[in-house]
Amino acid sequence: MSTSSSTTQDPVVVDIVERPIAELSSLRDVNPPAGLVARVMTKLEEPRTPSLYRPFSIEIRLSPLTLITLTLALGVAFVFIGATMK
């Protein structure tokens, strides 16, 4: 009879893996200094000024119908411009 690999693991190995590491588990109880929290919160509240050195993103949302309409309009515009340049 075949059993899955998760049920055939040695219980000692599972216990070692799932036991928290004492040195690392003590780090989760550290409270940040109040000054640091206040500074971060005020930075988040301030509006960001545009800069050439800071990356920014532009998001454009188009529905498929709008995309088809724009493609057709550009096609018509290029045909019209090509026809008038002869």
ABEGO torsion letter per residue (X at the ends): XBBBAAAABBAAAAAAAABBBAAAAAAAABBBBAAAAAAAAAAAABBBBBBAABBBBBBBBBBAAAAAAAAAAAAAAAAAAAAAAX
